């Protein structure tokens, strides 16, 4: 979930790009390449649920699965992250506490909660619960900052809530694990923290540095928790079942670390550069669809018809919220100070 679903277009960098576009020819976009890259990122992220659950079914604890995924991905992105920081080390120091918060909440906390949810729920339902984060942000901004949602956002929230009721199948008590739902909502809460933290990261910090630094912080924090005995790190079976085939445990680990983490983050960053944050964030919603397909193909796991309808409503609600947010006026920048100023 590297692309922001809510508030991505409020960054100062994009506002500066808007001002520059009014004065000089803008950068050449590559829509087809950008869409393909964004779809590849969404599909890559979506593989984590199915391949990760194969390890969980094989007796591996969520803590061990997340630890292996984050640690390996951090090693892969360490070099590119350091390269992106050449000459920009002061930016890392200025944003140090934000990178730490991103690593603890957006990486370690979010993934740990998600894999715990997958232990009790289907992959699709768990991911839909996590994707309720933008709806939670709307409530937070209203309660904390008095930013009352506009009509389209209210409609989107209503659709998402209605979809959630269908996904949880509330008409049939006990059909959905309450523990799994709590973990899924916990993943959504961690994603909210990621959004709020990422919105305050300075534009001078390279995205690869944020991703690599967050993965490193997440891996170190989980390793410390496991060493202290706070987090269970249980090793499961040496061979697990994936798509009807029995494979060594390290094969799904490589997929969730290299494909669903390292590649997915880099592809997501590239997609934003090719499409812009607004369009890329819409394409990122296809992760839910990819996750359902992978869970069906590899785990023979498919939500019920009612839950599928609920999932469509949730996605429609998120799209409505995102469309409404993208319509907010972009403040102009003082060309000298490069700071937001009231629009004329």
N, C-alpha and C positions, 0 to 999 in steps of 0.2 A: 504494500500500500504506500508506495513511494510518492505517488501523486496526490496532492491535497484534493479532497473532495469539496472542501468548504473553505473559502477565504484565500485560495491560492492566488487569485488575481489582485490581492491587496498589497503584494510585495512592492517595495520601492523600486526594485529593479525593473519590473514590468511597467510601472508608471513612468520611469525614465525612458524606457523603450517607446512608450506611447508618445512622449514629447518629442523624442528624436525623430520618430516616424513622420511627425508633422513638418520637420525641417529638412530632412534628408531622406533619400530612398531607403525603405526598410529592408531588412534582411530577406533573402529569398527563402520562402517556405517550401517544403517538399511534402505535400499532403499525402500522397500514396505511400511514400517511404515512411513518413511519420506515423500514419495509421497502422501500417504493418509492424513498425517497431513497438508502438503502444500495445497492439494486440499480442505481440510476442511477449512483452513484459507482463501483461495480465495473465496470459496462459502460463507463463513460467511461475509466477506467484501462486497460481491455482494448483500447481502440482504438489505443493507442500502438504495439503490436507490428506490426499489419498496416499501418498508415499509415507508421510509421517504416521498415519493411522496404521499402516501395515506394521510398523515397528511397535506401536502401542499394543496392537493385538498380539504381537509376539512377546509381550512381557516387558518391554522397555518402558521406563517411567517417562512422563512428559518432560521432567527436568533434564534427563539424559538426552532425549531427542533434541530439545531446544539447545542444549549446551553444545552438542556435536554440530548442529546446523550453524549456529552463530560463530563458533570458534573457527570452523573451516572457512566460512565466508569472510570472516575478519582477516584471516591470513591471506586469502586471495586478493582482497581489496586493499591490503595494507600498502603495497607498493604504489598502486595508482593514487591512493589517498595522499601519501607522502609527496608524490610527484606534483599533485595539484596544489600542494601547499608551498611549493618553492617560492620564496620571497613573500609569503603571506602568513608567516607564523604569528604576527601580532593579531591577525583576525581570529586565529584559533584561541589565543589567550583571551581576547575580548568576549568570545562566545563560549568559553570553557564550560560554564555551569549549564548552558543550554545544551551543549553536546552531551554532557553527563546526564541531564534530565531526559534527553532524547534516547540515550542508550538504555537507561533504566526503565522508562515507561514505554517508549515507542518500539523498542527492540526486545529487550528481555521480558518486560511485564506483558506486553501485548501478545507475543508469541507463546509465552508460557500459559497465559490464560486461554488462548485459542486452542492449544493442544490439549489442555485439560478439558475444554469444552468438547473437543472431538472425541475424547475418551467416552463421553456419555451421550453425545448426539451425532447425527449424521453430519458429514462434512459440509453439505450445503446449508443446513440449518445453523450450524455454528458460525459459518462465514456471514450469513445474513444478519445474525445477531451482532456480530462485530461491526458490520457496515451501518448499523444504526447510529454510529458516532456523529455524523453530521446533524442528525435530529437532536441528539443530546446537546450538541453545541448551540443549536438554536435556543433550547431551553436555558442553557447556561448564560448566554448573552442577554436573554430577556430578564432572567432573575438577577443576574449580577450587575449588568450594565444598563438595564432598562431599554435594550434594543428590541422593541416589539416587532415581531415578524410581520412582513407584508402579506397580502392576500395569497399570492401564489405559494409562498413559503408555508403559510398555514395549511393550505390545501395539501401540499407535499407531506407535511408532518402528519396530517390526518390519514393520508393514504398509507404512509409507512406504519402508523400505529395499527390501522385496520389489517394491513398485511402481516404485522407481527402477531396479531391475535390468531390469524389463520395458520401461520407457520407453527405457532405453539399449540395449535389444535385445542383451544381452551374448552371446546364443547365436550371433549373427552378427557376427563380428569385422569391424570396419571399416565397419559400417553407419551408425554415428553418429560425427560429427567429434569427435575427442579435444580439439581446440582449443576447439570450441564448448562442450563439457562443462566444460572448465576455466573458461571465461568465465562459464558459468551458475552454477557453484559459487562463483565469485568474487562474483557478484551476491548469492548467498545469504549469503556471509560479510559483505558490506557491509550487508545487511539485518539480520544479527545485531547488528552494531555500532550500527545505528539503534535496534533494540529496546533494547539495553543502555543507550545514551545517553538515549533518550527516557524510560526508566524512572527516570532521575535528574533530569529536568527539574522544577523547582519548579512547584507547582500555581498559583502566582500569575502564571505566564507564559501569556498567551492563546495558544490553539492556532494562531490565524491569524498571530500574531507568530512562532511557531516555524516554521510553514510558509513564510511570506514571507521570514523571515530566512535559513532554510536554502536556499531557492531563490536568494536574492541571493548568499550565500556560494558556492554551487555554481557560479553563472554567473561570478562573479569569478575563482574558482580555475581553471575551464576556460579562460576567456579568457586568463589569465596563462600557462597551460600551452601554449595555442596560440601566443601571442605569442613565447614562448621557444623554440618549435619542439619541445617535448617531446611534444605531442599533435598528431596529424595533423588538419588542418582542410581537407579536400578538397571543393571545390565540384563537384557532379555535373551531370547533365543539367538543362536548363531545364524540361523536361516529363517527367513520370513516369507510369507506368501504375498505376491503382488500380481494381480491380474491372472490368477490361476497358476502361476509359475512360482516355484520355490527358489529363492535367490539368497546369496549371502547378505548379512545385515548391512554391510558397508555400501551396497549398491543403492538402496533407497536413501542412505545418508548422503551419498554424493549428489543425488538428484536434488534433495531439499536444500543442500548447502550451496552447490555450484549453480544449479539451474534456478531454484526457487528463491535464492537469496542473492548471490553475487551477480549472476547474469541479469536477474529480474531488476535489481536496483540500478545497474548500469543502463539497461535498456529503457527503464522508466525515465531516467535522467535525460537520455538521448531523445526520447519521445517528446519531452517537454521542450527541448531545444528545437525540434523540427516542427511541432504543432502549436506550441504555446501551451501554457498551463490550463487554460479553459477547455480547449478541445481534448487535450490529453486526459484531463480528469474525467470527462464523459466516457472516453474509451476504456478507462480503467475499471468502470463498472462491469465490464464484461468478465471480470475475474470471477464473479459469482456464477455465471453461466459455465465458464470453463471448469470451475471446481465441481459443479454438479456432474458434468460430462465425465471428468476424470474419475470421480467417485463411482459413477455408474459402470465405467469400463473396467476399473481396477479392483473395485470392492463389491461390485454388484449392489451398490447402495444408491437408492433413488428416493427422494421425498415423495410423499403421497400427493395426489392430485390437489387436495386442499392446500397443502404446504407449497406446491408449485405456484398456485394462484396467489397465495400470500407473498411468495417471493417476487412475483411480477409486480404486485402492488408496492412492495418495499422499494424495488428498483425504480418504479415510476415516481414514487414519492421523493426519492433522492434526486432524480433528474429534475423534478419540479423545483426543489430547493436550490439545486445548482444553477438552473436557468435563472431563477429569481436573483440569486446572488451575482450572477454575471451581468445582470442589468444595472447593478449599482453604478452610479457615475464614478469615473476614475478621476481623482483630483489632479489638477495641473501641478507642475513643478516649477519652482523658481529656477530659471536657467543658470543663475549664478550660484545660488546656495544649494541647488539640487534638493530642496525640501518641499514637502507638500504645501500648497497654498490654496485658499478657497477658489473654487471654480467661478468664473465670471457669470 
